[in-house]
Amino acid sequence: MNLFNMYVETMAIALIVILSYFFNYLSLKTKIPSILFLIGLGIGVQALINKYEISLNIYVQELLDILGIVGLIVIILEASFELKINREKKSLLITSFLSSIICLVFTTLGIAYLLSTFMIHDMVKALFYAIPLGIISSEIVLPGVVNLIQPKKEFLIYESTFSGILGIIVFYILVGSVAEQDTTIKVVGISGHIVVTLIISLLVSYLLVWLLQWLKLKEKLFFLIAILVFLYSVGKMLNLSALLIILVFGLLLNNYGLFFRGKLQGLVKEKVLKSITDDFRIVTRETSFLIKTFFFVIFGMTLQFKGMYTPMLLYIIAGSLVVIYLVRFILLKAIFVKKFVPEVWIAPRGFISVLLFFSIPPLFTDEAFNSIILLAIILASSLIMFSGLILSKESHQEFDELSFDDWDQLDREIKMLNKYGP
């Protein structure tokens, strides 16, 4: 590669990051998810490359593999920092957890059945494609629900956070279990791995949190991320559920008051840990911004529009959307009985869906599945969420005069949940 081409590619990378920043700003103003702008940018880059026959000195699959590993770790850390565990949140945590896992399971099974019947004709392969489509995107939900009343906002944030965590864990449990033929061995093996990983995760997390307080150098956050990446890689090599290590560490760091009790309380320097947690949030947010930027641009670059308008493709897209919102409607209707709008429309797909799509093992990929399906569902679910929030705006404003300063109190939370829904 000559010097000129090197600088051109460096400028292109910098320009993508700059544009991504402005896409985020534009997203705040228009409420259109920034990921849609990034995918559009990737499509535009692909068109330029094809038109001018530009040769890129980039190994796309290797880059995606690295981004995928770091991306998974950052996503789990981000999600764990959204989960504040305490008694006052008990009702909310249980409700949102049950909603996320039921939605994930039934949506995944519904879409997998649809794919295995009409397109892929292999249930295991169909499951690998269906799981990403069953996960609600927290990075789209969080900025979209800021104007909702407090209990609705909290429910949606926790539900989407749980959905991402559970979806990723289920996906990689499936990856680890498909090689084993005996069902009993699968169940016992998976259960054993999870128990062993949880024990190791707790021990490692306690040690890391304690150690983190005593590091004197300021450059310790990326040092810690490097340790987590190392532990994740070791866990994968040992066939452990490595993401649980990251999740347990994030939960322990974000809820150190719950985990460091009794004699362990003396090991905690509260001010130091609070400062570290705040800094960690910034680092994970910035890292997540970079990873999502390049992941969605690359996704846009890899889209193939040939055969996009075949009836079968359109049936799969429409059928998948029907499954997503039908399952959600039935579930929320059963849980909350009365008011569950706009919650029923807030089920966007996003970064985790794309990340897991690229993480499907080569053995279980199928050429019949067109990535346009994933793009269409991301676009449609984001548009449905956007429209649902606009149409229900008036119903939100009627609560504006109410005070929610003490929503953290369990008795008032339960009272309002019963009256208005989550």
N, C-alpha and C positions, 0 to 999 in steps of 0.2 A: 504494500500500500504506500503510495507516494505521500509526501508531506501535505500537498494540497487536499487530497481526498480525506486525509486524517482530520484536518481542520474543518472541512465541510461537514463530516459526520459528527464532530464535536459540537459544531454550531447547531446542527439539527437536533441533537440530544438536548442541548440547552434550551433551544426554542420550544421543544415539546413541553419541558418543565414550566417555562414561562407562560405558555398558552394554557397549561393545566391550571396554573394559579388564577388566571383571568376567567377560566371556565368556572372555577369555584365561586368567584365573585359574581359572575353572571347567573350562576345557579341560585345564589342567595336572592337576587333581584327578581328572577323569573319563576323560581320554584321548580325549574326543570332540572332533574338530576345531572350533575356534571359528567357522569359516566357516559351519558348519551353524546355529549360533545366530544369526549375522548374517542369513543368508538367511531364517530363521524370523521374525526381527524385521522384515525387509522385507515379508514376507507379511502380518504383523500390521498394519504401517503401511498397506499397501494396503487391507486390510479396513476399517480405521478411515476412510480417505479416502473409500472407496466408500459406507460406511454413513452418514456425516455429510455427504457431498457437499462435502468440503473442497477449496477451490481453492488450488493451490500456485503461487507466483510463481517457479517454477524451470524453466528450460529444460533438461530432462533430457538430450537428445542433446548439446547444447553442453557440459554439465557432464561427461558421459561422455567426450567427445572430449578435453577438457583433462586429466581424470583419467587417461585412457588413455595419453596422451603421457608425462606425468610418471611414471605407473605403470610403463610399459615401461622407462624410463630407470632407475628405482629398482630394478626387478627384475633388470636386467642388472648393475647395480652390486653388488647383494646377491650375485648368483650368482658374479660374478668374485671377490668377497672370500672365497668358500668354496673357491676353487681355488688351492691352494698347489702351485706347480710346482717339483719338484726331482727329482734322480735316484732317490732312495729311493722316490718315488711313481710311478716310470715304469710299472711293471707294473699298478698300480692305475688310473692315468690311462688307459692304453690299453684295459684290460678294461672299465672303466665307460663310456668314450666309445663303444666299439664296441657295447656292450649298449644304450646309450641311442639311438644312431642307428638300429640295426637294429630295435629295438622301435618307435621312432617311425615309420619308413618302412613296415614291414609292418602295424602296427596302423592307421595312417592309410589305407593302400591297402585293407585289409580292410573298415574301416568305410565308406570312400567307395564301395566296390563295393556294400555293403549298402544304403546310402542311395540311390545312383543306380539300383539295381534296383527298390526297393520304395517309395521316397518322393519323391525329388527329380527323378529321371530326367534328370540332367545331371551328368556326371562332374566338370566344373570346379567347379560350385556345390557338389557333394558333397564335393570336396576341401577347400573353405573351411570346411565344417562338421566335417569329419573331423579336420583337423589339431589343433584345440583339444582334441578328445577323445583324441588320441594322445599328449598331453604329461603326463608324471608331475609331480605338484605337490610341489616341494621344501619349500614352507612347511608342508605337512602331514607330509612324510616326516621332516624334521629333528627336531621334538619327539617324534615317534612311535618313533624308533629309538634313543633315548638309552641304553636298558638292554641293547641287543644287544652281543655281543662286538665288539671293536674292528675287526677286518677286515670283518665284515658291515656294521657301522655306516658305516665309511668308504666302502665300495663303494656303498651305497644313497644316501648323501649326494652323492657325486660323480656317480652315475648320474642322479639326479633333477635335479641342477644342470645337467648337460650337456643333459638332455632339455628343460628350460625354455629354455635358450639356443638350442639347435638348432631347437626348435619355433617360436620367435618369428622367427628368421632365415628359416626355410623359408617360413613364412606370408607374410612381407613380400616375399620373393623371388617367390612366387606372385602377390602383388598387383601387383608391378612388371612381371611377364612376361606376364600374360594379354592385355594390349593388343596385343602383338606377335604376328602370325600366323605368320611364318616361323620354323620350329624352329631352324634353323642360326643365324639372327640372334639368337634368344632365348639360345641357349647361349653364343655369343660375347659378346653384350652383357652377360649376367649375369656371366660370368667376368671380363670387362674391368672392370665396375663393382666387383666384389669385390677385384680386384688393386689398382685405383686407390684404393679406400676403405681397404684395409689399409695402403698406403704413406702416405696422408694421415693415417690414424689413428695410426700409429707416430710420425710427425713431430709431430703435435699433442699426443699423449700425453707424449712426452719434454719438449716445451716446457712443458706444463701442470704436470707433476711438478716440473720444475726451478723454474718460476715460483712454485709453491705454497710452496716453502721460504723464499722471500724476502718473502712478504707479512707486513707488520708488524702489521696490525690483526687482532684476534681473530675478527672477523666475516668469515671467509673461506670457510667450508664451503658456505653457501648461495650465496655469490658464485660458487663453482666449479660448483655444481649449475646455477645460472643460465647459466653459460658452456656447460655440457654440453647443456642444453635448447636453447640458441641454435645450437650446432653441429649437434645432431640435426635441428633444423628446417631449417637451411641445407642439410644433407645430403639431406634428403627433397626439398627444392625442386630440388636438382641431380640427383635420381634416383640417388643413391648409397645403398649399404647402410649407412644412418646408424647403426644399432644396433651395427655393428662398431666405430665410433669409441668408443662408451661401453664396450664389452667390452674393447677393447685398453687403454683408459685404466685401467679397473679392474684388469685383470691386471697391467699395468705397475706400478701403485701398490702392489698387494698383493705383488708379486714383484720389487721394485726391485733386489734383490741379483742377480737373474738378468739383468736388462736393462741395468743400469749396471755394466759391467765394463771392465777395462783403463783407458784414458784417461778414460772416462766416469765411472769410480768417484769421481773427484775432485769431480764435480758434486753428489754426494749428501751430505746431512747426515742420517746414519742416525737419530739420536735425534729430529730434527724430523719426518722422514717417518714414523717409527713412531708418534709422537704424533698426527700428522695422520690416518694410516690408522685408528687407534683411534677418533678423533673422527668420522671419516667413517662408520665402521660404525654408530655411535650415530645419526647424522643420517639415514642411509638406512633404518635399522630403524624409527625414529620416523615418518619420512615414509611408509614402506611400511605401517605400522600404520594411519595415517589414510586412505590411499588404499584399502587393502583394506576397511576398515570401510565406507566410503561406497559402494564398488563393489558389495559383496555385498548391502548393504541395498537399493540401487537395483535390483540383479538380482532380489531377492525381490519388490520392488514392481512389477516389469514382468512377472512370471510370469502366464501365462494358463492357468487350470485347465480351461477348457472343452475337451471332447473328450479329456481326459486318459486315460480308460479304454478307448479304442478298441483293438481287438486289434492293429492295425498298429503303433500306438505302443509297445505292450508288446513286440511282436516285435522292433522296432528296438532298444529298450533292452536286451532280453535278448541279442539277436544281437551288439550292440556289446560287451557285457561278456564274452561268449564269445570274441570276437576278441581283446580286450585280454589275457585271462588265458591263452588258448591260445597266442598268439604268445609271451608271456612264459615260459610253461612250456617250450615247445620250445627257446627261446633259452637259458635258464638250464640246462636239461638238457644241451644241446650244449656249453656253455662249462664248466660246473662238474661235470658227470657225476654227482656224489654228492649232497652236502647243499646244497640251495638253498631250504630252508624256514627262516624265513618270507619270504625275499626274493620268492618267486613271488607272494605275496599283497600285497606292498607296492607298489601302483601306483595311488595315489589321484589323482584329478583335483581341481583347485582354482582358484586365482586366475587363473593364466595362461589356463586354459580359458575362464573367464568373460570376461576382458579381450579375448581374441581373438574370442570370439563377438560381442561388441559392436563389434569392429573390422572385421567383414566388410563390404566395399564394398556400397553399396545395389544396385549392378548385379547382384551375385551372391547376394543374399539370396533366400530362397524361403519363401513363406508356409506351405508344406506342413510345414516343419520347426518343431516346437513346442519352445519353450525348456524344457518339462518334461523332454524327453529329456536335456538337459544336467544339470538338477537331479537327475534320477533316477540318472544315472551318477556324479555327484559323491557323492551319498548312499550308493549301493551300494558304490562303490570304497572309501570311507572306512570303511564298516561291515565290508567284507571284510578290509581292513588291520587294523582293530581286533580282529576275531575271530581272524585269523591270528596276531597277536602274543600274544594270550591263550592260544590253543591250543598255541603253541610255547614257552611260558614255561619249562616244565620242561627242554626241550632247551637253553635258554640257561643255566640255572642250573648245569648240570653242568660248565660251563667257568669258573664264578666263581672257583675257586681258582687258576686259571692267571694268570700275570703277563704283561701286555702292555706293559710299560714301554718295551721296545725294538722295538715293531712298526714303527717307522719304518725299521728296517734292512731293506734289500731282500731279503737272503738268508733271513731269518726270515719275512718276509712271504710270499715265494713258497712256502716250506716249509709254512706253515700254510694258505695258500690251496689248495694241492694236497690237503691232508688234510681240511679242513673245508668248503671252498667259500669264497666271498667273505665 
